[in-house]
Amino acid sequence: MLRLRLKVLGCPRRVLALTDTPRPDCPNCQGTGGTEEPYAYPDTGEYWGSGWEFCPCWTAWTRPLLPLPRLPRWLRRTPPGYSNEPPF
């Protein structure tokens, strides 16, 4: 059963998309949608990376619905520049 929700994606351009959510009471993943599996080198045991295995209670798909308009240039916020100089 699908549990649909709206999500804002921002790949090349912001878009409103319809996605599925994991089942919150799933005994396998406890609502996270999958399990993380850490990998190690076989001979030394050092950390190699991790992989993600999706739980069957969740289908990881998104369907774009509607492109969102861009903000005008004068409304876009730029991060303030920080300086240790006095303001005079």
N, C-alpha and C positions, 0 to 999 in steps of 0.2 A: 504494500500500500504506500503510495506516495504522500509525503508531507511537504507540500509546496510552500515556498516563501519567495519574497522579492529580494534581490541583491543588486548592488551597484558595482559593476565591473569597470575597470579603467584601463583596458589594454591600449589600443591606439587612440581610442576616444571613449569617453564615459558612456555607458549604456546600462539601461535597466534590464535585468535578466530574471528569469524564473528558474529556481533551483530546487533540488530536493534536499531535505535535511535528514540526518540519521535519527533512528528511533531512540528517544531518551531513556527508555526502560529496557534496552537490549542487554542481555546478560553477557554477551561476548565482548562488546566494546564499551559498555557503560555510557553510551550516548556520544562517543567521540567520532564514530564513523569508521574506525579501523584500529589497528594496533601497529606500533612502531617496533621494528625488529632491528636491533643493533648488530652490526657485523664486526668481526675481528679477523686479523690475520691468523691463519691456522698454526703457523709455527711459533710466532712470538706472542700472540694474544693481544696485540695492540689494537686500538680502535681503528676501524677501517671506514666506517660510515654507517648509515642506517637506511632502511627501506620502510615503506608504508604499505601495509596490506589492508585493502578495503574490506569491511564487514559486509556480509550479504544483506543486512538490514538497510543499506544505503546504496543508492545509485548516484555516482558522482557525475551528474550531467548538468549542464546549464543551457538554457534556451534564451538567446537575446530577444527582447521584446521591442524596445524603443530606445533610440539614441537620445541622449540628454543634451540640451543646448549648452554651448560654451558660455562662460561668464564673460562679460565685456572686460576689456583690458584694464580699465580703471577700477574694476571691482576685485580683480585678482590680488591676492595678498602675496607680498614677497616677505621672506623672513628678514627680521631686522638685523642689521649689521652690529655686531658687538665690538666694542673697543675699550681699551683701558685708558684712553686719552680723556682729559677733562672736556666738558662741553662748551668751551669758549675758545 
